Amino acid sequence: MTPSETTTVQPVTGGATATVAAALLGFFVVTLDAVVVNVALPAVRADLGGGITGLQWVIDGYTLMFAAFLLSAGSLADRIGAKRAFGLGVAVFVLSSLACGVAPTLPTLVVCRLLQGAAAAVVMPSSMALIGQAFPDRVRRARAVAVWAMGGAVASSAGPVLGGVLTLASWRWIFLINLPAGAVALALLARVAPSAHHRVPFDRPGQITGVLAMAASVYGAIEAGRAGLTAPHVVAAFVVAVASMVVFVLVERRVAAPMLPLELFRSRIVVTVVVIGFAFMVGYYGMPFVLSLLLQNQGLSAVRTGVVFLPMMLAGLVLTPLVPRVTERTGTRPVVVTGLALMTAGLAVVALLPATTPTWVIAAVMVLVGLGGPTVIPPVIAVLLGAVDAARAGTASGVLNTSRQLGGALAVAVFGALLNTPSGLAAGMRVSLLLAAAVAAAAAFAAFAGLRTSH
């Protein structure tokens, strides 16, 4: 068998219910760990020490490795089969969650979060690839993606409140709760039919340069808030990031089996979806980080802070199952543009609210941001899966989710730097959310120009 041959295993056609359920649970746990930590940050600092920079690494240690390994993880799902990749990712995620839950020091917790993020990187694209293979029909696939997205919507909705409640006992429980969910996902996976897989070489130079570029950029952004943009190690980090990215592109153009096939970007749909994914996460991930710190600094408990985010998350949860049918009638472009416009408005209004604004008003305005969740990501995922060959489903999913996680990681890094300035948390919050609003507005224009009405 040649390196590029495909095995005779056919794409998944059976066990559709188990496939969706397992994929949903996988998406649930990796999303939960991206949002549940925010409200627990003050408790982590009280127990293990560290300032805002240390807390940024608790968040970005996860998202950085999530972003850094998504491309390779997408290729892995294509290479060994989505089912095997998903099982491997969930198993490592559960073990690393246990390690986070018992971490004795902040550096240990950050290291465990790095491992957790790498495992999450395997779970995400393989779960999407499982759905793409199980549902070859475009309409059924779009509806299955919407059900899969419920896992993320429920995690996003429950995360802030669940994190606050669990923190009453101990912040460690926010990680230990992943164990039963992961066990159920693995049990469901046993009922899923085998996935097709493709034997291709592993792109080591691409992986090394890609990880180095993303790690250096996030490190530079975080350290810029503590040491300033002109600090030698900050400048060096950004130089390494740019140089590594240049080398990465050159490597991917020359290797026989690149983990990021550059020809994917010849598609206007792929480019547009990647831009949207990045911009969406800047606001959707960055806002809870800054507001959680600000509200608790103003005296709110972890539970009450979680409750402030609840209407925003519930709005997305309620709307998620309705979006596919709306998209079938109107096309993808109107739905996505509307969602990004709502996000833009919500982020801008929250940023400009007076400091004396009651928390219930803040919670009500954030609903606009919550409505962006189901109206943006599930529709563009369905478009992406329909725009690439089935053999590239895992890789394409990895590209999208890399852009999303990189957007989230850079948002936490940049926004954390803005919070860490002498002007204070409130001023940093305003600048951060206005920046997020500008990015969301730019993505709305990109969606209008790049997504055809027929999609």
Contacts in CASP RR format, 6 or more apart in sequence:
PFRMAT RR
TARGET T0000
AUTHOR 0000-0000-0000
METHOD contacts of the structure
MODEL  1
MTPSETTTVQPVTGGATATVAAALLGFFVVTLDAVVVNVALPAVRADLGG
GITGLQWVIDGYTLMFAAFLLSAGSLADRIGAKRAFGLGVAVFVLSSLAC
GVAPTLPTLVVCRLLQGAAAAVVMPSSMALIGQAFPDRVRRARAVAVWAM
GGAVASSAGPVLGGVLTLASWRWIFLINLPAGAVALALLARVAPSAHHRV
PFDRPGQITGVLAMAASVYGAIEAGRAGLTAPHVVAAFVVAVASMVVFVL
VERRVAAPMLPLELFRSRIVVTVVVIGFAFMVGYYGMPFVLSLLLQNQGL
SAVRTGVVFLPMMLAGLVLTPLVPRVTERTGTRPVVVTGLALMTAGLAVV
ALLPATTPTWVIAAVMVLVGLGGPTVIPPVIAVLLGAVDAARAGTASGVL
NTSRQLGGALAVAVFGALLNTPSGLAAGMRVSLLLAAAVAAAAAFAAFAG
LRTSH
1 199 0 8 1.000
3 199 0 8 1.000
3 200 0 8 1.000
3 201 0 8 1.000
3 257 0 8 1.000
4 198 0 8 1.000
4 199 0 8 1.000
4 200 0 8 1.000
4 257 0 8 1.000
5 198 0 8 1.000
5 199 0 8 1.000
6 196 0 8 1.000
6 197 0 8 1.000
6 198 0 8 1.000
6 199 0 8 1.000
6 391 0 8 1.000
7 196 0 8 1.000
7 197 0 8 1.000
7 198 0 8 1.000
7 199 0 8 1.000
9 194 0 8 1.000
9 195 0 8 1.000
9 196 0 8 1.000
9 197 0 8 1.000
10 196 0 8 1.000
11 133 0 8 1.000
11 134 0 8 1.000
11 136 0 8 1.000
11 195 0 8 1.000
11 196 0 8 1.000
11 390 0 8 1.000
12 19 0 8 1.000
12 82 0 8 1.000
12 83 0 8 1.000
12 130 0 8 1.000
12 133 0 8 1.000
12 134 0 8 1.000
12 192 0 8 1.000
12 193 0 8 1.000
12 194 0 8 1.000
12 195 0 8 1.000
13 134 0 8 1.000
13 193 0 8 1.000
14 134 0 8 1.000
14 193 0 8 1.000
15 134 0 8 1.000
15 191 0 8 1.000
15 192 0 8 1.000
15 193 0 8 1.000
16 134 0 8 1.000
16 135 0 8 1.000
16 144 0 8 1.000
18 188 0 8 1.000
18 189 0 8 1.000
18 191 0 8 1.000
18 192 0 8 1.000
19 130 0 8 1.000
19 131 0 8 1.000
19 134 0 8 1.000
19 192 0 8 1.000
20 131 0 8 1.000
20 134 0 8 1.000
20 144 0 8 1.000
20 147 0 8 1.000
20 148 0 8 1.000
21 188 0 8 1.000
22 86 0 8 1.000
22 127 0 8 1.000
22 130 0 8 1.000
22 185 0 8 1.000
22 188 0 8 1.000
22 189 0 8 1.000
22 192 0 8 1.000
23 86 0 8 1.000
23 127 0 8 1.000
23 128 0 8 1.000
23 130 0 8 1.000
23 131 0 8 1.000
23 148 0 8 1.000
24 147 0 8 1.000
24 148 0 8 1.000
24 150 0 8 1.000
24 151 0 8 1.000
25 151 0 8 1.000
25 181 0 8 1.000
25 182 0 8 1.000
25 184 0 8 1.000
25 185 0 8 1.000
25 188 0 8 1.000
26 86 0 8 1.000
26 90 0 8 1.000
26 123 0 8 1.000
26 127 0 8 1.000
26 151 0 8 1.000
26 181 0 8 1.000
26 182 0 8 1.000
26 185 0 8 1.000
27 123 0 8 1.000
27 124 0 8 1.000
27 127 0 8 1.000
27 148 0 8 1.000
27 149 0 8 1.000
27 151 0 8 1.000
27 152 0 8 1.000
27 155 0 8 1.000
28 151 0 8 1.000
28 152 0 8 1.000
28 154 0 8 1.000
28 155 0 8 1.000
28 181 0 8 1.000
29 90 0 8 1.000
29 93 0 8 1.000
29 97 0 8 1.000
29 123 0 8 1.000
29 155 0 8 1.000
29 178 0 8 1.000
29 181 0 8 1.000
29 182 0 8 1.000
29 185 0 8 1.000
30 66 0 8 1.000
30 93 0 8 1.000
30 117 0 8 1.000
30 120 0 8 1.000
30 123 0 8 1.000
30 124 0 8 1.000
31 151 0 8 1.000
31 152 0 8 1.000
31 155 0 8 1.000
31 156 0 8 1.000
32 152 0 8 1.000
32 155 0 8 1.000
32 158 0 8 1.000
32 159 0 8 1.000
32 162 0 8 1.000
32 177 0 8 1.000
32 178 0 8 1.000
32 181 0 8 1.000
33 62 0 8 1.000
33 97 0 8 1.000
33 116 0 8 1.000
33 117 0 8 1.000
33 120 0 8 1.000
33 174 0 8 1.000
33 175 0 8 1.000
33 178 0 8 1.000
34 62 0 8 1.000
34 63 0 8 1.000
34 66 0 8 1.000
34 285 0 8 1.000
35 155 0 8 1.000
35 156 0 8 1.000
35 159 0 8 1.000
35 160 0 8 1.000
35 288 0 8 1.000
36 155 0 8 1.000
36 159 0 8 1.000
36 160 0 8 1.000
36 162 0 8 1.000
36 163 0 8 1.000
36 166 0 8 1.000
36 174 0 8 1.000
37 44 0 8 1.000
37 58 0 8 1.000
37 59 0 8 1.000
37 62 0 8 1.000
37 174 0 8 1.000
38 59 0 8 1.000
38 160 0 8 1.000
38 288 0 8 1.000
38 289 0 8 1.000
38 292 0 8 1.000
39 160 0 8 1.000
39 163 0 8 1.000
39 164 0 8 1.000
39 167 0 8 1.000
39 292 0 8 1.000
39 296 0 8 1.000
39 302 0 8 1.000
39 305 0 8 1.000
39 306 0 8 1.000
40 163 0 8 1.000
40 164 0 8 1.000
40 166 0 8 1.000
40 167 0 8 1.000
40 171 0 8 1.000
40 174 0 8 1.000
40 302 0 8 1.000
41 55 0 8 1.000
41 58 0 8 1.000
41 59 0 8 1.000
41 292 0 8 1.000
41 293 0 8 1.000
41 296 0 8 1.000
42 293 0 8 1.000
42 296 0 8 1.000
42 302 0 8 1.000
43 167 0 8 1.000
43 171 0 8 1.000
43 302 0 8 1.000
44 55 0 8 1.000
44 58 0 8 1.000
44 106 0 8 1.000
44 109 0 8 1.000
44 171 0 8 1.000
45 51 0 8 1.000
45 55 0 8 1.000
47 171 0 8 1.000
48 103 0 8 1.000
48 105 0 8 1.000
48 106 0 8 1.000
48 109 0 8 1.000
49 106 0 8 1.000
50 106 0 8 1.000
52 293 0 8 1.000
52 416 0 8 1.000
52 419 0 8 1.000
52 420 0 8 1.000
53 222 0 8 1.000
53 223 0 8 1.000
53 225 0 8 1.000
53 226 0 8 1.000
53 420 0 8 1.000
54 106 0 8 1.000
54 110 0 8 1.000
55 293 0 8 1.000
56 222 0 8 1.000
56 412 0 8 1.000
56 413 0 8 1.000
56 416 0 8 1.000
57 110 0 8 1.000
57 113 0 8 1.000
57 222 0 8 1.000
58 106 0 8 1.000
58 109 0 8 1.000
58 110 0 8 1.000
58 113 0 8 1.000
59 289 0 8 1.000
59 412 0 8 1.000
60 218 0 8 1.000
60 222 0 8 1.000
60 409 0 8 1.000
60 412 0 8 1.000
60 413 0 8 1.000
61 110 0 8 1.000
61 113 0 8 1.000
61 114 0 8 1.000
61 117 0 8 1.000
61 409 0 8 1.000
62 113 0 8 1.000
62 114 0 8 1.000
62 116 0 8 1.000
62 117 0 8 1.000
62 120 0 8 1.000
63 117 0 8 1.000
63 285 0 8 1.000
63 405 0 8 1.000
63 408 0 8 1.000
63 409 0 8 1.000
63 412 0 8 1.000
64 114 0 8 1.000
64 117 0 8 1.000
64 214 0 8 1.000
64 215 0 8 1.000
64 218 0 8 1.000
64 405 0 8 1.000
64 409 0 8 1.000
65 113 0 8 1.000
65 114 0 8 1.000
65 115 0 8 1.000
65 116 0 8 1.000
65 117 0 8 1.000
65 118 0 8 1.000
65 120 0 8 1.000
65 121 0 8 1.000
66 117 0 8 1.000
66 118 0 8 1.000
66 120 0 8 1.000
66 121 0 8 1.000
66 124 0 8 1.000
66 401 0 8 1.000
66 405 0 8 1.000
66 409 0 8 1.000
67 121 0 8 1.000
67 214 0 8 1.000
67 401 0 8 1.000
67 402 0 8 1.000
67 404 0 8 1.000
67 405 0 8 1.000
67 406 0 8 1.000
67 407 0 8 1.000
67 409 0 8 1.000
68 118 0 8 1.000
68 121 0 8 1.000
68 210 0 8 1.000
68 211 0 8 1.000
68 214 0 8 1.000
68 215 0 8 1.000
69 117 0 8 1.000
69 118 0 8 1.000
69 121 0 8 1.000
69 122 0 8 1.000
69 207 0 8 1.000
69 211 0 8 1.000
70 121 0 8 1.000
70 124 0 8 1.000
70 125 0 8 1.000
70 398 0 8 1.000
70 399 0 8 1.000
70 401 0 8 1.000
70 402 0 8 1.000
70 405 0 8 1.000
71 207 0 8 1.000
71 210 0 8 1.000
71 259 0 8 1.000
71 260 0 8 1.000
71 395 0 8 1.000
71 398 0 8 1.000
71 399 0 8 1.000
71 402 0 8 1.000
72 121 0 8 1.000
72 202 0 8 1.000
72 203 0 8 1.000
72 207 0 8 1.000
72 259 0 8 1.000
73 85 0 8 1.000
73 121 0 8 1.000
73 122 0 8 1.000
73 124 0 8 1.000
73 125 0 8 1.000
73 126 0 8 1.000
73 398 0 8 1.000
74 85 0 8 1.000
74 125 0 8 1.000
74 126 0 8 1.000
74 129 0 8 1.000
74 259 0 8 1.000
74 394 0 8 1.000
74 395 0 8 1.000
74 397 0 8 1.000
74 398 0 8 1.000
75 200 0 8 1.000
75 202 0 8 1.000
75 203 0 8 1.000
75 259 0 8 1.000
75 394 0 8 1.000
75 395 0 8 1.000
76 85 0 8 1.000
76 122 0 8 1.000
76 126 0 8 1.000
77 85 0 8 1.000
77 86 0 8 1.000
77 122 0 8 1.000
77 125 0 8 1.000
77 126 0 8 1.000
77 129 0 8 1.000
77 393 0 8 1.000
77 394 0 8 1.000
77 395 0 8 1.000
77 397 0 8 1.000
78 129 0 8 1.000
78 197 0 8 1.000
78 198 0 8 1.000
78 200 0 8 1.000
78 391 0 8 1.000
78 392 0 8 1.000
78 393 0 8 1.000
78 394 0 8 1.000
78 395 0 8 1.000
79 197 0 8 1.000
79 198 0 8 1.000
79 199 0 8 1.000
79 200 0 8 1.000
79 202 0 8 1.000
80 197 0 8 1.000
81 126 0 8 1.000
81 129 0 8 1.000
81 194 0 8 1.000
81 195 0 8 1.000
81 196 0 8 1.000
81 197 0 8 1.000
82 126 0 8 1.000
82 127 0 8 1.000
82 129 0 8 1.000
82 130 0 8 1.000
82 133 0 8 1.000
82 195 0 8 1.000
82 393 0 8 1.000
82 394 0 8 1.000
83 126 0 8 1.000
83 130 0 8 1.000
83 189 0 8 1.000
83 192 0 8 1.000
83 193 0 8 1.000
83 194 0 8 1.000
83 195 0 8 1.000
84 195 0 8 1.000
84 197 0 8 1.000
85 122 0 8 1.000
85 125 0 8 1.000
85 126 0 8 1.000
85 129 0 8 1.000
86 122 0 8 1.000
86 123 0 8 1.000
86 126 0 8 1.000
86 127 0 8 1.000
86 130 0 8 1.000
86 189 0 8 1.000
87 126 0 8 1.000
87 186 0 8 1.000
87 189 0 8 1.000
88 122 0 8 1.000
89 119 0 8 1.000
89 120 0 8 1.000
89 122 0 8 1.000
89 123 0 8 1.000
89 126 0 8 1.000
90 119 0 8 1.000
90 123 0 8 1.000
90 182 0 8 1.000
90 185 0 8 1.000
90 186 0 8 1.000
90 189 0 8 1.000
91 186 0 8 1.000
92 115 0 8 1.000
92 118 0 8 1.000
92 119 0 8 1.000
92 122 0 8 1.000
93 116 0 8 1.000
93 117 0 8 1.000
93 119 0 8 1.000
93 120 0 8 1.000
93 123 0 8 1.000
93 178 0 8 1.000
93 182 0 8 1.000
94 178 0 8 1.000
94 179 0 8 1.000
94 182 0 8 1.000
94 183 0 8 1.000
96 112 0 8 1.000
96 115 0 8 1.000
96 116 0 8 1.000
96 117 0 8 1.000
96 119 0 8 1.000
97 116 0 8 1.000
97 175 0 8 1.000
97 176 0 8 1.000
97 178 0 8 1.000
97 179 0 8 1.000
98 175 0 8 1.000
98 176 0 8 1.000
98 179 0 8 1.000
99 112 0 8 1.000
99 115 0 8 1.000
100 109 0 8 1.000
100 112 0 8 1.000
100 113 0 8 1.000
100 116 0 8 1.000
100 172 0 8 1.000
100 175 0 8 1.000
101 112 0 8 1.000
101 172 0 8 1.000
101 173 0 8 1.000
101 175 0 8 1.000
101 176 0 8 1.000
102 172 0 8 1.000
103 109 0 8 1.000
103 112 0 8 1.000
121 401 0 8 1.000
121 405 0 8 1.000
124 397 0 8 1.000
124 398 0 8 1.000
124 401 0 8 1.000
125 394 0 8 1.000
125 395 0 8 1.000
125 397 0 8 1.000
125 398 0 8 1.000
125 401 0 8 1.000
126 394 0 8 1.000
127 148 0 8 1.000
128 145 0 8 1.000
128 148 0 8 1.000
128 381 0 8 1.000
128 385 0 8 1.000
128 393 0 8 1.000
128 394 0 8 1.000
128 397 0 8 1.000
128 401 0 8 1.000
129 195 0 8 1.000
129 393 0 8 1.000
129 394 0 8 1.000
129 397 0 8 1.000
130 192 0 8 1.000
130 195 0 8 1.000
131 141 0 8 1.000
131 144 0 8 1.000
131 145 0 8 1.000
131 148 0 8 1.000
131 385 0 8 1.000
132 141 0 8 1.000
132 144 0 8 1.000
132 385 0 8 1.000
132 390 0 8 1.000
132 393 0 8 1.000
133 195 0 8 1.000
133 196 0 8 1.000
133 390 0 8 1.000
133 393 0 8 1.000
134 144 0 8 1.000
135 141 0 8 1.000
135 144 0 8 1.000
136 390 0 8 1.000
138 382 0 8 1.000
138 386 0 8 1.000
139 328 0 8 1.000
141 382 0 8 1.000
141 385 0 8 1.000
141 386 0 8 1.000
142 324 0 8 1.000
142 327 0 8 1.000
142 328 0 8 1.000
142 378 0 8 1.000
142 379 0 8 1.000
142 382 0 8 1.000
143 324 0 8 1.000
145 324 0 8 1.000
145 378 0 8 1.000
145 381 0 8 1.000
145 382 0 8 1.000
145 385 0 8 1.000
146 320 0 8 1.000
146 321 0 8 1.000
146 323 0 8 1.000
146 324 0 8 1.000
146 374 0 8 1.000
146 378 0 8 1.000
147 321 0 8 1.000
149 320 0 8 1.000
149 374 0 8 1.000
149 377 0 8 1.000
149 378 0 8 1.000
149 381 0 8 1.000
150 317 0 8 1.000
150 320 0 8 1.000
150 321 0 8 1.000
153 313 0 8 1.000
153 316 0 8 1.000
153 317 0 8 1.000
153 320 0 8 1.000
153 373 0 8 1.000
153 374 0 8 1.000
154 317 0 8 1.000
156 313 0 8 1.000
156 316 0 8 1.000
156 317 0 8 1.000
157 310 0 8 1.000
157 313 0 8 1.000
157 314 0 8 1.000
157 316 0 8 1.000
157 317 0 8 1.000
158 313 0 8 1.000
159 306 0 8 1.000
159 313 0 8 1.000
160 288 0 8 1.000
160 292 0 8 1.000
160 305 0 8 1.000
160 306 0 8 1.000
160 307 0 8 1.000
160 308 0 8 1.000
160 309 0 8 1.000
160 310 0 8 1.000
160 313 0 8 1.000
161 303 0 8 1.000
161 306 0 8 1.000
161 307 0 8 1.000
161 309 0 8 1.000
161 310 0 8 1.000
162 174 0 8 1.000
162 177 0 8 1.000
163 174 0 8 1.000
163 302 0 8 1.000
163 306 0 8 1.000
164 301 0 8 1.000
164 302 0 8 1.000
164 303 0 8 1.000
164 305 0 8 1.000
164 306 0 8 1.000
165 303 0 8 1.000
166 173 0 8 1.000
166 174 0 8 1.000
166 177 0 8 1.000
167 173 0 8 1.000
167 174 0 8 1.000
167 302 0 8 1.000
167 303 0 8 1.000
168 302 0 8 1.000
168 303 0 8 1.000
196 390 0 8 1.000
196 391 0 8 1.000
198 391 0 8 1.000
200 257 0 8 1.000
201 256 0 8 1.000
201 257 0 8 1.000
202 257 0 8 1.000
202 259 0 8 1.000
203 251 0 8 1.000
203 252 0 8 1.000
203 255 0 8 1.000
203 257 0 8 1.000
203 258 0 8 1.000
203 259 0 8 1.000
205 251 0 8 1.000
205 255 0 8 1.000
206 248 0 8 1.000
206 251 0 8 1.000
206 252 0 8 1.000
206 255 0 8 1.000
206 258 0 8 1.000
206 259 0 8 1.000
206 260 0 8 1.000
207 259 0 8 1.000
209 244 0 8 1.000
209 245 0 8 1.000
209 247 0 8 1.000
209 248 0 8 1.000
209 251 0 8 1.000
210 244 0 8 1.000
210 245 0 8 1.000
210 248 0 8 1.000
212 240 0 8 1.000
212 241 0 8 1.000
212 244 0 8 1.000
213 240 0 8 1.000
213 241 0 8 1.000
213 242 0 8 1.000
213 244 0 8 1.000
213 245 0 8 1.000
213 248 0 8 1.000
214 241 0 8 1.000
214 406 0 8 1.000
214 409 0 8 1.000
216 237 0 8 1.000
216 238 0 8 1.000
216 240 0 8 1.000
216 241 0 8 1.000
216 244 0 8 1.000
217 237 0 8 1.000
217 238 0 8 1.000
217 241 0 8 1.000
217 410 0 8 1.000
218 409 0 8 1.000
218 410 0 8 1.000
218 413 0 8 1.000
219 237 0 8 1.000
220 234 0 8 1.000
220 237 0 8 1.000
220 238 0 8 1.000
220 241 0 8 1.000
220 413 0 8 1.000
221 410 0 8 1.000
221 413 0 8 1.000
221 414 0 8 1.000
221 417 0 8 1.000
222 413 0 8 1.000
222 416 0 8 1.000
222 417 0 8 1.000
223 231 0 8 1.000
223 233 0 8 1.000
223 234 0 8 1.000
223 237 0 8 1.000
224 231 0 8 1.000
224 234 0 8 1.000
224 417 0 8 1.000
225 416 0 8 1.000
225 417 0 8 1.000
225 418 0 8 1.000
225 420 0 8 1.000
225 421 0 8 1.000
226 417 0 8 1.000
226 420 0 8 1.000
227 233 0 8 1.000
227 234 0 8 1.000
228 234 0 8 1.000
229 235 0 8 1.000
249 262 0 8 1.000
251 258 0 8 1.000
252 258 0 8 1.000
252 259 0 8 1.000
252 260 0 8 1.000
252 261 0 8 1.000
252 262 0 8 1.000
253 262 0 8 1.000
259 395 0 8 1.000
260 395 0 8 1.000
260 399 0 8 1.000
261 392 0 8 1.000
261 395 0 8 1.000
264 270 0 8 1.000
264 388 0 8 1.000
264 392 0 8 1.000
264 395 0 8 1.000
264 396 0 8 1.000
264 399 0 8 1.000
265 271 0 8 1.000
265 274 0 8 1.000
267 387 0 8 1.000
267 388 0 8 1.000
268 450 0 8 1.000
269 383 0 8 1.000
269 384 0 8 1.000
269 387 0 8 1.000
269 450 0 8 1.000
269 451 0 8 1.000
269 455 0 8 1.000
270 384 0 8 1.000
270 387 0 8 1.000
270 388 0 8 1.000
270 396 0 8 1.000
270 399 0 8 1.000
271 450 0 8 1.000
272 380 0 8 1.000
272 446 0 8 1.000
272 447 0 8 1.000
272 449 0 8 1.000
272 450 0 8 1.000
272 451 0 8 1.000
273 380 0 8 1.000
273 381 0 8 1.000
273 383 0 8 1.000
273 384 0 8 1.000
273 400 0 8 1.000
274 399 0 8 1.000
274 400 0 8 1.000
274 403 0 8 1.000
275 403 0 8 1.000
275 443 0 8 1.000
275 446 0 8 1.000
276 336 0 8 1.000
276 340 0 8 1.000
276 376 0 8 1.000
276 380 0 8 1.000
276 443 0 8 1.000
276 446 0 8 1.000
276 447 0 8 1.000
277 376 0 8 1.000
277 377 0 8 1.000
277 380 0 8 1.000
277 400 0 8 1.000
277 403 0 8 1.000
277 404 0 8 1.000
277 407 0 8 1.000
277 443 0 8 1.000
278 403 0 8 1.000
278 404 0 8 1.000
278 406 0 8 1.000
278 407 0 8 1.000
278 443 0 8 1.000
279 340 0 8 1.000
279 407 0 8 1.000
279 439 0 8 1.000
279 440 0 8 1.000
279 442 0 8 1.000
279 443 0 8 1.000
279 446 0 8 1.000
280 340 0 8 1.000
280 343 0 8 1.000
280 372 0 8 1.000
280 373 0 8 1.000
280 376 0 8 1.000
280 377 0 8 1.000
280 404 0 8 1.000
280 440 0 8 1.000
280 443 0 8 1.000
281 404 0 8 1.000
281 405 0 8 1.000
281 407 0 8 1.000
281 408 0 8 1.000
281 411 0 8 1.000
282 407 0 8 1.000
282 408 0 8 1.000
282 410 0 8 1.000
282 411 0 8 1.000
282 435 0 8 1.000
282 436 0 8 1.000
282 439 0 8 1.000
282 440 0 8 1.000
283 343 0 8 1.000
283 347 0 8 1.000
283 369 0 8 1.000
283 411 0 8 1.000
283 433 0 8 1.000
283 436 0 8 1.000
283 439 0 8 1.000
283 440 0 8 1.000
284 343 0 8 1.000
284 369 0 8 1.000
284 370 0 8 1.000
284 372 0 8 1.000
284 373 0 8 1.000
285 407 0 8 1.000
285 408 0 8 1.000
285 411 0 8 1.000
285 412 0 8 1.000
286 408 0 8 1.000
286 411 0 8 1.000
286 412 0 8 1.000
286 415 0 8 1.000
286 432 0 8 1.000
286 436 0 8 1.000
287 347 0 8 1.000
287 350 0 8 1.000
287 366 0 8 1.000
287 369 0 8 1.000
287 433 0 8 1.000
287 436 0 8 1.000
288 309 0 8 1.000
289 411 0 8 1.000
289 412 0 8 1.000
289 415 0 8 1.000
289 416 0 8 1.000
290 415 0 8 1.000
290 416 0 8 1.000
290 419 0 8 1.000
290 425 0 8 1.000
290 428 0 8 1.000
290 429 0 8 1.000
290 432 0 8 1.000
290 433 0 8 1.000
291 305 0 8 1.000
291 308 0 8 1.000
291 309 0 8 1.000
291 350 0 8 1.000
291 362 0 8 1.000
291 429 0 8 1.000
292 305 0 8 1.000
292 306 0 8 1.000
293 419 0 8 1.000
293 425 0 8 1.000
294 419 0 8 1.000
294 425 0 8 1.000
294 426 0 8 1.000
294 429 0 8 1.000
295 304 0 8 1.000
295 305 0 8 1.000
295 308 0 8 1.000
295 359 0 8 1.000
296 302 0 8 1.000
296 305 0 8 1.000
297 425 0 8 1.000
300 308 0 8 1.000
300 359 0 8 1.000
304 359 0 8 1.000
307 363 0 8 1.000
308 359 0 8 1.000
308 362 0 8 1.000
308 363 0 8 1.000
308 366 0 8 1.000
309 363 0 8 1.000
309 366 0 8 1.000
310 363 0 8 1.000
311 363 0 8 1.000
311 364 0 8 1.000
311 366 0 8 1.000
311 367 0 8 1.000
312 363 0 8 1.000
312 366 0 8 1.000
312 367 0 8 1.000
312 369 0 8 1.000
312 370 0 8 1.000
313 370 0 8 1.000
315 367 0 8 1.000
315 370 0 8 1.000
315 371 0 8 1.000
316 370 0 8 1.000
316 371 0 8 1.000
316 372 0 8 1.000
316 373 0 8 1.000
316 374 0 8 1.000
319 371 0 8 1.000
319 373 0 8 1.000
319 374 0 8 1.000
319 375 0 8 1.000
320 373 0 8 1.000
320 374 0 8 1.000
320 378 0 8 1.000
322 374 0 8 1.000
323 335 0 8 1.000
323 374 0 8 1.000
323 375 0 8 1.000
323 378 0 8 1.000
323 379 0 8 1.000
324 378 0 8 1.000
324 379 0 8 1.000
324 382 0 8 1.000
326 335 0 8 1.000
327 335 0 8 1.000
327 379 0 8 1.000
327 382 0 8 1.000
331 453 0 8 1.000
331 454 0 8 1.000
331 455 0 8 1.000
332 379 0 8 1.000
332 380 0 8 1.000
332 382 0 8 1.000
332 383 0 8 1.000
332 451 0 8 1.000
332 455 0 8 1.000
333 447 0 8 1.000
333 448 0 8 1.000
333 450 0 8 1.000
333 451 0 8 1.000
333 452 0 8 1.000
333 453 0 8 1.000
333 455 0 8 1.000
334 453 0 8 1.000
335 375 0 8 1.000
335 379 0 8 1.000
336 375 0 8 1.000
336 376 0 8 1.000
336 379 0 8 1.000
336 380 0 8 1.000
336 447 0 8 1.000
336 451 0 8 1.000
337 444 0 8 1.000
337 447 0 8 1.000
337 448 0 8 1.000
337 451 0 8 1.000
338 375 0 8 1.000
339 371 0 8 1.000
339 372 0 8 1.000
339 373 0 8 1.000
339 375 0 8 1.000
339 376 0 8 1.000
339 444 0 8 1.000
340 372 0 8 1.000
340 376 0 8 1.000
340 440 0 8 1.000
340 441 0 8 1.000
340 443 0 8 1.000
340 444 0 8 1.000
340 447 0 8 1.000
341 441 0 8 1.000
341 444 0 8 1.000
342 368 0 8 1.000
342 369 0 8 1.000
342 370 0 8 1.000
342 371 0 8 1.000
342 372 0 8 1.000
342 375 0 8 1.000
343 368 0 8 1.000
343 369 0 8 1.000
343 370 0 8 1.000
343 371 0 8 1.000
343 372 0 8 1.000
343 373 0 8 1.000
343 376 0 8 1.000
343 437 0 8 1.000
343 440 0 8 1.000
344 437 0 8 1.000
344 440 0 8 1.000
344 441 0 8 1.000
344 444 0 8 1.000
345 368 0 8 1.000
345 437 0 8 1.000
346 365 0 8 1.000
346 366 0 8 1.000
346 368 0 8 1.000
346 369 0 8 1.000
346 437 0 8 1.000
347 369 0 8 1.000
347 433 0 8 1.000
347 434 0 8 1.000
347 436 0 8 1.000
347 437 0 8 1.000
347 440 0 8 1.000
348 433 0 8 1.000
348 434 0 8 1.000
348 437 0 8 1.000
349 365 0 8 1.000
349 368 0 8 1.000
350 362 0 8 1.000
350 365 0 8 1.000
350 366 0 8 1.000
350 369 0 8 1.000
350 433 0 8 1.000
351 429 0 8 1.000
351 430 0 8 1.000
351 431 0 8 1.000
351 432 0 8 1.000
351 433 0 8 1.000
351 434 0 8 1.000
351 437 0 8 1.000
352 430 0 8 1.000
352 434 0 8 1.000
353 361 0 8 1.000
353 362 0 8 1.000
353 365 0 8 1.000
355 426 0 8 1.000
377 404 0 8 1.000
380 400 0 8 1.000
380 451 0 8 1.000
381 397 0 8 1.000
381 400 0 8 1.000
383 451 0 8 1.000
383 455 0 8 1.000
384 396 0 8 1.000
384 397 0 8 1.000
384 400 0 8 1.000
385 393 0 8 1.000
385 396 0 8 1.000
385 397 0 8 1.000
387 396 0 8 1.000
388 395 0 8 1.000
388 396 0 8 1.000
411 432 0 8 1.000
411 436 0 8 1.000
414 432 0 8 1.000
414 435 0 8 1.000
415 428 0 8 1.000
415 432 0 8 1.000
415 435 0 8 1.000
415 436 0 8 1.000
416 432 0 8 1.000
418 428 0 8 1.000
418 431 0 8 1.000
418 432 0 8 1.000
419 425 0 8 1.000
419 428 0 8 1.000
419 429 0 8 1.000
419 432 0 8 1.000
421 427 0 8 1.000
421 428 0 8 1.000
END
